[in-house]
Amino acid sequence: MVFFLSAQEHKYLLNHLLRLAREVGVSQELRGWNWWKEPLKPYYPEKISMFSACGKFCPTSRDVYLQYVERKSPSMTRDLVLGASAHNLLEHVFTGMRMGSQPEFEKWWAEELGHRGREEFAWELKPLLQPLWELVVSQAKSAILEVQSTQPYASQSQILSVALPFLVEHKLDGRLLGLSGTLSVDCYDYLRHIIFDVKVGGTPKDFYRLYPTGYALVFESMYEVPVDIGCSIHIGFSDGKVRVSRDLFFINDDLRSWWVEERDRKLEIVSTKKDPGKSTDCPSNCPFLEVCT
C-alpha cells in the first residue's frame, strides 16, 4: 500500500495518534496560521524550496549555498530521476483514476522518457516502476470496488471522492513561511487530514518527518485548518518487488520547532551568502558533487 493505511495503521491512527493530538495539542504559536509572528515569522526575505528547508543530506548544508548563492544546478543522478519518475507515476495514476479513466503504463512511460535525464536510466528504471504502477492501480481499483459495494446509491463521482480521498501533488504557496510560492505536497488525505511525503530509494532518515511537518505548517498558513498527522512513506525496490514502509506520526511542537530551526538556518545561509564549507563526509549520490569544489 502507498497512501492507503493498513488495518493496523488505521487503529494506531484512531486509538493513539488522534487521541494524543487531542490530549497534548499543539501550541498556538506553532500553528501555521500564526505565520506573521515569532517563531514562525521568517527573519529573511529570501525564499527556498521545502526540499532545501528540510533536507539534511549534506552535513554542512552546502548544497543550499551552491543552489541559491552560486546558482549551481544539481546533476540528474539515478536517484533523482527515480524519485522524480515515481512521484510523477503516483500523480498520473491517482489523477487519472479520480477522473474515471484507466491509466496505461506504456503510454505514461513513453511520455516520461521525454523528461530530461530519463533516457539514460530508462533500462534500469522501467523494471522498478512497472511493479509500483501495478501495485498502485490494484489498490485504487480495490478501494473503488469496496465503496461501490457498500454505497450502491452513490454516483460515480461520489464513489471516487470517497475511495480515493487524495490530493496528489496538491499545489501550495509557502511564501508566508519563507518558502517557494510553487510547492507541491506529495499527498493530502482530505478525509483523515493526513499529510503524506514520499521518499524513494536509499534508507529512511530521521529528518524525513520534517517534510510532512513543513507542509502541514504551510497548509495551516493557507487554509487556517489544523493538520496534526503526518506520514513519511519510503518506497524501496528489492528483487523485482516494491517495498513500502510508512512512518505515521503526530506533528507535535518538537517537530514544528525543529522545522523552524532548519528553515531559519538555511535562510541565513542564503541571505548572508556565507559558505558553510565542504563536508568531510559527502554522500556518494549527492547531485552537487561535480560542482562542490
Secondary structure as UniProt FT lines:
FT   HELIX           7..12
FT   HELIX           13..17
FT   HELIX           18..24
FT   HELIX           28..30
FT   HELIX           32..34
FT   TURN            35..36
FT   TURN            38..40
FT   HELIX           50..54
FT   TURN            59..60
FT   HELIX           62..68
FT   HELIX           78..98
FT   TURN            99..100
FT   HELIX           105..112
FT   TURN            113..114
FT   TURN            116..118
FT   HELIX           119..121
FT   HELIX           122..150
FT   TURN            152..153
FT   HELIX           156..163
FT   STRAND          166..172
FT   HELIX           175..177
FT   STRAND          183..189
FT   TURN            190..193
FT   STRAND          194..200
FT   HELIX           206..209
FT   HELIX           210..223
FT   STRAND          229..238
FT   TURN            239..240
FT   STRAND          241..250
FT   HELIX           253..272
FT   TURN            284..285
FT   TURN            287..291
//
